[in-house]
């Protein structure tokens, strides 16, 4: 399936407008599911809230055997912070070969600077859990 996913953003004070444009020449596509996320690019573990639990501590075949309960300073990448669409995706009509999805997000809901986040959008065959992903796009903020 030929499906383009383009993400555009505009920041006005604390209001972040996110637009996702979907384009396809495939006449069989009338609508698709679209899931849009904001992820934090990197979170470094500090304390029990973010340090990675070492589940291999008791397993002699695990690389972290007997190396403690928590792996301090563990780096988590692409941590999902906000799901802006429905979890299973929002239905977007693309009968005319083009569809658009938009939302305004209050950046006061972010834990750190806007530049430490990325918007990820992925399109699926339908707005239901388990539907195959057709294409995805991402844009660093």
Secondary structure, 3 states (H helix, E strand, C coil): CCEEEEEEEEEECCEEEEEEEEEECCCCCCEEEEEEEEEEEEEECCCCCCCEECCCCCCCCCCCCCCCCEECCCEEEEEEEEECCCCCCEEEECCCCEEEEEEEEEHHHCCCCHHHEEEEEEEECCCCCCCCEEEEEEEEC
